[in-house]
Amino acid sequence: MNKFLLFAGLMFVTSASYAAVQGKEVTYNANGINLKGYIAYDDAIKGKRPGILVVHEWWGHNEYARKRARMLAERGYTALAVDMYGDGQQAHHPDDAGKLASNLAKNTELAKARFESAYNLISKEMTVDSNRIAAIGYCFGGSVVLHMARIGEPLKAVMSFHGDLGTEHPAETGKVKARIASFTGEDDPMIPATQVAAFKQEMEKAGVTYKAMTYPSAKHSFTNPDADKYGQEFKLPLAYNAAADKASWDEGMAFLADALYVGDTTKKN
């Protein structure tokens, strides 16, 4: 065989075997405001798969949110790191982050519109099964996805990682469509044990299928490797916890697969 053809053949097999996660930036719109997201998927997987919305921390749509989207893509999902602030805004100081998050928290209809715009975008992706959409969020994003589940958005599953569990709009019986999971740290002063207990009571009263996990020695933002830097720089009770990060991710992925592949005989992630 011609050596060039042999080499070319080997290169083709190698590239096909190691097809990587692909990422693309996307712009979408809600109420006249441009939202800048990022979609990740594995192009080696054929056919449609569940879609996951990833909602960022209060810092805004940054590399951390994109990293989680890629991690989900590695699991076989198509993931969209959303932009809840608009125009891809990011904060680099807690005061600015607090203002951005607070402004959106006060305008629940605006938050709903932006979330639904992201939902509609991922639902139309060629690689996505629009009947199997879930959402995960971190800190601020965790509160966002819990709110969307509480108001009845058509999600199969919602997972909150160190997100505030309190609400002025508690879940109602028959309204919540999603299975819900929360992952919090036992040493997180922003999410005390009393709040976790109230969340459990709320879920049980509304008849929601849920899981509430807490991790020892874990503080706020325990899944983000940059938490130590932020905590030290701004004197905030933030800290990365590798053990809690891994444990919550593993628990979350099992929870997600069960929720999205229920009644399905195909291989779960």
C-alpha positions as CSV (number, residue, x, y, z in Angstrom):
1,M,0.0,0.0,0.0
2,N,1.2,3.5,-0.8
3,K,2.8,4.9,2.4
4,F,1.0,8.2,2.0
5,L,-2.4,6.5,1.7
6,L,-1.6,4.3,4.8
7,F,-0.6,7.4,6.8
8,A,-3.8,9.3,5.6
9,G,-5.9,6.3,6.6
10,L,-4.3,6.2,10.1
11,M,-4.8,9.9,10.5
12,F,-8.5,9.6,9.6
13,V,-9.1,6.7,12.1
14,T,-7.2,8.6,14.8
15,S,-9.1,11.8,14.3
16,A,-12.5,10.0,14.2
17,S,-11.6,8.0,17.3
18,Y,-10.6,11.1,19.2
19,A,-13.3,13.5,18.1
20,A,-13.4,16.1,20.8
21,V,-16.0,18.3,22.5
22,Q,-16.9,21.2,20.2
23,G,-17.7,24.6,21.5
24,K,-19.4,27.6,19.8
25,E,-20.4,31.0,20.9
26,V,-24.0,31.9,20.3
27,T,-26.0,35.2,20.5
28,Y,-29.7,35.1,21.3
29,N,-32.3,37.7,22.4
30,A,-34.8,38.5,25.1
31,N,-36.8,41.7,25.3
32,G,-34.5,43.4,22.8
33,I,-31.3,42.6,24.8
34,N,-28.6,40.4,23.2
35,L,-27.5,37.5,25.3
36,K,-24.2,35.8,24.7
37,G,-24.0,32.1,25.4
38,Y,-21.8,29.1,24.7
39,I,-22.8,25.7,23.4
40,A,-20.7,22.6,23.9
41,Y,-21.3,19.1,22.5
42,D,-19.4,16.0,21.5
43,D,-19.5,15.6,17.7
44,A,-18.6,11.9,17.9
45,I,-22.0,11.2,19.3
46,K,-24.7,10.5,16.7
47,G,-28.3,11.4,17.1
48,K,-30.1,13.6,19.6
49,R,-29.3,13.8,23.3
50,P,-30.6,15.7,26.3
51,G,-29.9,19.4,26.5
52,I,-28.6,21.1,29.7
53,L,-28.7,24.8,30.6
54,V,-25.9,25.9,32.8
55,V,-26.5,29.1,34.7
56,H,-23.5,31.1,35.9
57,E,-22.5,32.4,39.4
58,W,-23.1,36.0,40.3
59,W,-19.8,36.9,38.5
60,G,-21.6,36.4,35.2
61,H,-21.1,34.2,32.1
62,N,-17.4,33.4,32.4
63,E,-15.0,30.6,31.7
64,Y,-16.1,28.6,34.7
65,A,-19.6,28.3,33.3
66,R,-18.2,27.2,29.9
67,K,-16.0,24.7,31.6
68,R,-19.0,23.1,33.2
69,A,-20.8,23.1,29.8
70,R,-17.8,21.2,28.3
71,M,-17.8,18.7,31.2
72,L,-21.5,18.0,30.5
73,A,-20.6,17.6,26.8
74,E,-18.0,15.0,27.8
75,R,-20.8,13.1,29.5
76,G,-22.8,13.0,26.2
77,Y,-25.1,16.0,26.7
78,T,-25.4,19.2,24.7
79,A,-24.9,22.1,27.1
80,L,-25.6,25.8,26.9
81,A,-23.8,28.1,29.2
82,V,-26.4,30.9,29.4
83,D,-26.1,34.6,29.9
84,M,-28.6,36.0,32.5
85,Y,-27.1,39.5,32.7
86,G,-27.1,40.4,29.0
87,D,-24.4,41.4,26.6
88,G,-22.1,38.9,28.3
89,Q,-21.6,41.1,31.3
90,Q,-19.1,40.0,33.9
91,A,-18.4,41.4,37.3
92,H,-14.9,41.4,38.9
93,H,-15.8,42.8,42.3
94,P,-18.5,41.6,44.7
95,D,-20.2,45.0,44.7
96,D,-20.7,44.9,41.0
97,A,-21.7,41.2,41.1
98,G,-24.2,41.9,43.8
99,K,-25.8,44.7,41.8
100,L,-26.2,42.6,38.7
101,A,-27.6,39.7,40.6
102,S,-29.9,41.8,42.7
103,N,-31.3,43.7,39.7
104,L,-32.3,40.4,38.1
105,A,-33.7,39.0,41.3
106,K,-36.0,42.0,41.7
107,N,-37.3,41.5,38.1
108,T,-38.5,37.9,38.0
109,E,-40.3,38.4,34.7
110,L,-37.1,39.6,33.1
111,A,-35.2,36.6,34.5
112,K,-37.9,34.3,33.3
113,A,-37.8,35.8,29.8
114,R,-34.0,35.4,29.6
115,F,-34.1,31.8,30.9
116,E,-36.9,30.9,28.5
117,S,-35.0,32.4,25.6
118,A,-32.0,30.1,26.4
119,Y,-34.4,27.2,26.8
120,N,-35.9,27.8,23.3
121,L,-32.4,28.1,21.8
122,I,-31.1,24.8,23.1
123,S,-34.4,23.1,22.3
124,K,-33.9,23.9,18.6
125,E,-30.3,22.6,18.5
126,M,-29.9,19.8,16.0
127,T,-28.2,17.6,18.6
128,V,-30.8,18.0,21.2
129,D,-33.9,16.0,22.2
130,S,-36.3,18.8,23.0
131,N,-38.3,16.6,25.3
132,R,-35.3,16.1,27.6
133,I,-34.1,19.5,28.9
134,A,-32.6,20.1,32.3
135,A,-30.8,23.0,34.1
136,I,-28.0,23.3,36.6
137,G,-26.8,26.4,38.3
138,Y,-24.0,27.6,40.6
139,C,-24.5,30.0,43.5
140,F,-26.7,32.8,41.9
141,G,-27.4,30.3,39.1
142,G,-28.5,27.7,41.5
143,S,-31.1,30.1,42.8
144,V,-32.2,30.9,39.3
145,V,-32.8,27.3,38.3
146,L,-34.6,26.5,41.5
147,H,-36.9,29.4,40.8
148,M,-37.6,28.2,37.3
149,A,-38.5,24.8,38.6
150,R,-40.8,26.2,41.3
151,I,-42.8,28.3,38.8
152,G,-43.3,25.2,36.6
153,E,-40.8,25.6,33.7
154,P,-40.9,22.4,31.5
155,L,-37.6,20.9,32.8
156,K,-37.0,17.3,33.5
157,A,-34.4,18.0,36.2
158,V,-32.8,20.9,38.1
159,M,-29.7,20.9,40.1
160,S,-28.4,23.7,42.4
161,F,-24.8,23.8,43.5
162,H,-24.3,26.0,46.5
163,G,-27.3,28.1,45.5
164,D,-29.5,30.0,48.0
165,L,-32.5,27.7,48.8
166,G,-34.8,30.4,50.2
167,T,-37.7,31.7,48.1
168,E,-40.7,34.0,48.2
169,H,-42.4,31.7,45.7
170,P,-42.4,28.2,47.3
171,A,-43.1,25.1,45.3
172,E,-46.8,24.2,44.9
173,T,-48.3,20.8,44.6
174,G,-48.6,19.7,41.0
175,K,-46.8,22.8,39.6
176,V,-43.2,21.6,39.6
177,K,-42.4,19.4,36.6
178,A,-38.7,18.8,37.4
179,R,-36.9,16.5,39.7
180,I,-34.8,18.8,42.0
181,A,-31.4,18.3,43.6
182,S,-29.5,20.7,45.8
183,F,-25.8,20.4,46.9
184,T,-24.6,22.6,49.7
185,G,-21.8,22.8,52.2
186,E,-22.2,22.3,55.9
187,D,-19.8,25.2,56.7
188,D,-21.6,27.6,54.3
189,P,-22.8,30.6,56.4
190,M,-24.9,31.8,53.4
191,I,-26.9,28.6,53.4
192,P,-27.3,27.5,57.0
193,A,-28.8,24.2,58.2
194,T,-32.1,25.9,58.9
195,Q,-32.5,26.9,55.3
196,V,-31.7,23.4,54.1
197,A,-34.3,22.0,56.5
198,A,-36.9,24.5,55.3
199,F,-36.1,23.6,51.7
200,K,-36.7,19.9,52.4
201,Q,-40.0,20.7,54.1
202,E,-41.0,22.8,51.1
203,M,-40.2,20.0,48.6
204,E,-42.0,17.3,50.7
205,K,-45.1,19.5,51.2
206,A,-45.3,20.1,47.4
207,G,-44.7,16.4,46.6
208,V,-41.5,17.1,44.6
209,T,-39.1,14.3,43.8
210,Y,-35.9,15.8,45.3
211,K,-32.5,15.2,46.8
212,A,-30.7,17.5,49.2
213,M,-27.1,16.7,49.9
214,T,-24.7,18.5,52.2
215,Y,-21.0,18.1,52.5
216,P,-18.8,18.4,55.6
217,S,-16.2,21.1,55.8
218,A,-17.5,22.7,52.6
219,K,-18.0,26.4,52.4
220,H,-19.7,28.6,49.8
221,S,-18.7,28.1,46.2
222,F,-17.0,24.8,47.0
223,T,-17.1,23.6,43.4
224,N,-15.1,26.5,41.9
225,P,-11.3,26.2,42.1
226,D,-11.1,30.1,42.0
227,A,-13.1,30.3,45.2
228,D,-10.0,30.5,47.4
229,K,-8.6,33.4,45.4
230,Y,-12.0,35.3,45.6
231,G,-12.3,34.5,49.3
232,Q,-8.9,35.8,50.2
233,E,-9.0,38.9,47.9
234,F,-12.5,40.0,49.0
235,K,-12.6,38.5,52.5
236,L,-15.6,36.4,51.8
237,P,-16.4,32.9,53.2
238,L,-15.6,31.2,50.0
239,A,-13.3,28.1,49.6
240,Y,-12.8,25.4,47.1
241,N,-13.2,21.9,48.4
242,A,-12.0,19.2,46.0
243,A,-13.7,16.3,47.8
244,A,-17.0,18.0,47.9
245,D,-16.7,19.2,44.3
246,K,-16.1,15.6,43.1
247,A,-18.7,14.1,45.3
248,S,-21.4,16.6,44.3
249,W,-20.6,16.2,40.6
250,D,-20.7,12.4,40.7
251,E,-24.0,12.6,42.7
252,G,-25.3,15.2,40.3
253,M,-24.5,13.2,37.2
254,A,-26.2,10.1,38.5
255,F,-29.2,12.1,39.4
256,L,-29.3,13.8,36.0
257,A,-29.1,10.5,34.1
258,D,-31.9,9.0,36.2
259,A,-34.1,12.0,35.5
260,L,-33.4,12.3,31.8
261,Y,-33.3,8.7,30.8
262,V,-36.2,7.4,32.9
263,G,-38.1,4.8,30.9
264,D,-35.3,4.8,28.3
265,T,-33.4,1.6,27.6
266,T,-30.4,3.4,26.0
267,K,-27.2,3.7,27.9
268,K,-27.2,6.3,30.7
269,N,-24.3,8.7,31.2
